[in-house]
Amino acid sequence: MDELVVHSRALHFASALELSCSTLNAPDTAVRCHVHVALLGNLSLSLRTLEDLQICGAIPVPAQRLCGRAVRSRTDYCCLYYVSCPKVGGIYKYMNATPHVDYTVTPNWIWNWLSLNKITQACARVELVAQGKDLTRQLPNLERLEAEANRVRINKRIAERELELAAVRRPWKANPVVDAWLRELSALQSRRRFLVLSGDSKVGKSEYALSLVNRGAALRLNCMNVQHPPLRGFCDTVHKLIVFDEASVRMVLDNRLLFQAPNDHVQVGTSPTNKDVYSVYLHYCHCVVTSNTWKRQMDTLQKEAPEDWDWISANSVHYVCEEKLYAEESTRAVPSTPTRTPESPSCRFVGP
C-alpha cells in the first residue's frame, strides 16, 4: 500500500480488507474477502495499469460513481469515507486521514451507506453524532427508522410463528348464531349491532373472533381499564373486524355512537378540550367485544341502570361460552368456519 501511495502521488489514502457478507450463507460458494482502496491528491494521480495493481490475482475495478454521483478523484472525500467508515464485515483498515478529524463527513454519506446496509443503525448513530451537524433532524429520523425497522422485524416473526400455529390449530366448533350476526351485518342498515363473547379465560374467545375474517384483516385492541379504545392504528381499507379485548360495559356506554358503527365519521378521545380527539369510520367493520366478566357487569348494570342495560341489550349480540370454542382432540374433525348455535352446550345465547 505504501508503494502504491508513493507512485500515485496521493496525499491522503485509505484501504480496507472486508468480508464479502453475501458469500456467508450462499450455498456452494466459498467465503470471499475483498479490498477497497481510496486515493486523494492535490495533483493528478499517477497510477500504474490495472494489471500491475492485482491482489491475489484479482484485477481491481475503478469506481466511477459513489453516493449517486461521479467520483472526483482529487477533491472528493466521499470515497475516502466509504473505505474508512465502520462497515459491516470490516476486517482491517489502513489510512492516513481519520473521518471527523482530518476531514468533514456529510450526513448524506452516512444515510447512503445505512440505506444500503453497509453500516448498522448503531454505527450510523455514532457517526451522525460524530459529524455534529443538524442533529435535531438527523437523530429523530434515525429513531423513526429504527422503530419502523423493528416493527417490520417483529411482524415478520409474527407471520412466521402464525404459519407454525396454523398447522396445529384445532378447528372451531359450528356456530349459526355468529353466522346470523354476520348475515345481519351484510344487510343495508344505518346502525349495526356488535358481538360480545364472554366466558372464562382460555376458551378461545379472541382467536375465535379473529378467525371471522382473513388473516391481517382484523385489528386486536387491548381495552383493559381504558375509557376510549385506542383506534389510531385502524384503517378502514385494511381492517374488516376489530376485537376489543376485555372492554368494559362502561367503556362501551361511554362510546355508544362508536359501537353503533354509523355511516359517518365518529370522534374518539373526546374531552372538554378535545386536545387528542380523532375520527374513525367503522360502518363496514365488524366490532367484537371479548370479556371474562361481561355477564357479571351486565347483571350489576341491570340493577343500577336498567336503561343502560336496555341500550346494550338492544345494540349487541351476547352469548356466554361455557366450553372451549375449538374442537377437543378427541372430537372428530369439523368445518373450521366459526358457527355456533344457541342450543350448543358450549355456548349460551343471551339476547335482548
N, C-alpha and C positions, 0 to 999 in steps of 0.2 A: 504494500500500500504506500509506504514512504517513497519508494522508487517511482511509482505512478504519479504521486503528487509532484515530485521534483521535475519529472519530464513534462508534465502537463502545465507547469507554472501556476498551479491552483493556490489561491490564498487561503481558502477555507475548504475543508473536506469532511466527509462523514462516511463511514462504511458500517454495514451491519450484516451479521450472519443470522438468518431467520429460518425457522422451521416452516415447511410448506404444510399448513394445517389441513388443507384439502386432501392430503395423502394419508392422513392418520387412520381414517375409517374406510378408505376406499378399498374394495376387495381386489386381491391380486395385484396390488400396486405397492411398490417399495416406498418407504417413508423418505422424503427428499428434503434437502435444505437448499436455500438459495442465498445469494449475496446481493446487496444493494450498495451502490457507490454513488455519492454526490460530490461534485467538484464545482467550486466557485472561484473566480479570479477577477482581478482588476483588468487584466489583459486577456486577449483571446486565448482560449485554452489550446494547447498543442498536444494532440492525442495521437497515439500510435493507431495502427489499423486494428480493427476489432479482433482479428485473429491473434494479434500479439497480446491481447488482454484476456485470453482464455484462462478460466479457473477450472481445474479438474476436467479439462476437455470441453467445457461449455463456453460457447461464444456469447459475449454479453449482448443485450438488446437495448439500444438507446431509448430513453423515454422522450416521446415527442410532446405529450400533453400531461399536465398534472393539475388537479383541482379544476378540471374542465376547461383549461386554457393552455396555450402553448408555453412550453418551458423556455425561460430566458436564462441561458446558462451562466451569464456573467453577473446578473443582478438579482436573481430570484432566490430568496432564502427558503421558499416553499419546498423545493426539492431537498434542501438540506434538512429541514424539519421532518420531512417524510421518512428519511433514513434514521433520524435521531430520536423521534418520538417513541414512547413506550408501547410499541405494537404487540399484539398477541402473537406468540411464537418467537419472540426475540430471544436470541441465544447470546450474542456477543456484539458489542458496539465499540467503534474506534473513531474518534473525532477530535478536531481541534477547536470547535466552536460549540458552546453549550446553549441550547434553546433557553429563552427567557433571560439569559445573562449576556451573551455576546450578540444576540440579535432578537428582534421583536417577533413574537408569534401572533398571527392573526386568528381571531376566534373561528373564522370560516374554515381554516385549515383543520382545526380540531373537530368541528362538526362534520366535515367531509370524511375524515378517517373513521369517525364514530358511525356515520351512516353506512359505511362500507364494512363495518365490523372489524376494522383494522385495530382499533383500540376498544377497551371495555368502558362501560359507563363510569366505573370508579376512577379509571385513569383519566377519562375526559373531565371529570370534576376537578381532579388535581391540576390538570393542565389549564383549565379555564380560570381557576383561582390564581395560578402562577402567572398567566398573561395579564391579569389585572384590569381588563377593560370591560366596561358595560356589564358588570356582574349582576346588577338588579334585573337585567333582562336575560342574560345567559343562564344563570343558575335556575330561575323558575322554569325556563324552557327545558332544561335538563331534568329537573324534578318531574315535570309533566311527562317527559319521555320515559323516565324510569317507572312512573306509575302505570302508564299505558302498556309498556313492555311487560311489566309484572302481571297486569290484568290479562294480557294475551297468553302469557305463560300458564297462569292458573286455569284459564278457560280451556287450554289445550289439555292440561292434566284432568280436568273435569270430564272432557269429552272422551279421553282415553279410558278413564275409570267407568264412565257410563256404558261403554261398549262391553266392559267386563261384567258389570252388573246386569245388563240386559240379557246376557247369556244364562244367568242363574235366577233371574227374577221369575216369580211364580205368577200364573195368570190370575186376573181379577175375577171375582165371582159376578154373576149376572145381576143387573140392577135396572129393571124397567122404570123405576122412579126417576133415576137420573136421565134415562132416555126421554122420558116425558118432559122433564125440565128442559133438556136440550131442544126438543121439538117446540116447546113453548117459546124459547128464545129466538127461534128461527122465524116465528110469526111476526107480522108487521104490527108494532105497538109502540106507544110513546114512552113507556116506562117498563122496566124489566125486574123480575124478582131474582134475588141472589140465593145461592145454595149454602146451607150450613151443614157441615159434617161434624158431629160431636161424638165423643166417646173416649175410652181410655187411651193411654199412650201405646204406641207400637201396634196399632191395628191397621196402619197404612193410610191414614186419612189424607195426609199431604201428598204422598206419592200417587194415591188414587186420583186426587183432583188434578195433578199434573198430567196424568195419563189421558185426560179427556181431550187433549189437543196434541198435535205433533211436537216432538222434541224441539225445544228452542222457542216455541210459541207461547210459553207460559212464563209469567213473572211471579216469583215467590217472595213475599214480604214478611219480615219479622214485625208483628204488630203488638208484641207483648208490652203492656204498660205505656202505650202511646196514645196521644189524643187525636193526631192526624196521621193517616197512613203515609209512609214515605214513597210517594209515587213519582219522584223526579226522574227515575230511570225508566218510566213507562213510555212506550212508543206505540201508537195505535196501529201503525203499519206492520209492526213486528209481533206484538203480544195480542193473543186472542183470548187469554184467560189469566186472571190474577188470583193467586192464593193468598189470603190474608191469614197468616198463621197466628193462632192464639189471639185473634182480635176479640175485644170485649164487647158486650152488649152496649155499654156506654159509648165506646168509640163509634159504633155503627149509628147510634142515635144522634151523636154529635155531627155525623156526616151523612145525614139521611139522603140528601139530594145525590150525593156521590153513589150510594148503593142502589139508587133507583135507576142509574145509568140513563139519564135523559138524552135526547138528541140535541145536545147543546154543550158548550163549554161549562165545566164545573170547577169552581175555585177550591183549592186545597190549601190548608195552612192559614186560614183566616184568623185575624186577631184584631184588637182595637185599632192598631196602626197599619195592619196588612203589610208589614215590612217584608215577610217571607212568603207572601201568597203567590201561587202559580195556578195555571189551569190545565185540566186534562179532559180528554174526550173518550168516554168509556161506553158509548152506546152499542158498539159492536163487540164489546168484550164481555166474557163470562166472569162473574165475580163469585168466588167460593171462600167461605169462612171456615176455618178448621179450629176446633177448640176442645179442650178437655173438660171445661166447666160450663159450657153454654147452657145446658139444661138447668143447672143449679142457678145460674144467673137469671134465666128466664122465669124460674119459679119465684125468685125474690122480686123480680120486676113486676110480676103479675099481682103481687100483694101490695107493693109500694106505689106503682104507677101503672094501673091497668090500661090506661090509654096508650102508653108507650108499648106495652105488651101487645096490644091490638095492632099497632102500626107494624111492628116487626113480624108478627104472625101473618099479616096480610101481604107483606112485601118480601117474604122469604119462603124457601122450601127447606124444612129442617127434618133430618132424621138422625136417630141415635144408632151408632154402630155398636152392637153388643158383642160381636165377634170380629175376628180379623176379616178385612175386606178382600184379602187374597186367598187363593186356594191352599189348603194344607198339603203337605207332601203325600198324605195318604189319599187325597182327593183325586179323582180322575180328571184328566185334562179337560178344561172347558174353554170356551172362547175368552180371549183376554179383554174384549170390549167391556168397559165398566157398565154393567147393567144390574140393578138390584130392584127387588120388589118389596112392597110394604109387608107382604106375608113372609118374607125371608126371615128365618130365626136369627140371623146375624145383623138384621137391620130393622129398626122400628121407626116407621114414618110418623113424624109429628107435624101436623098441618094446622092451618087456621080453622 
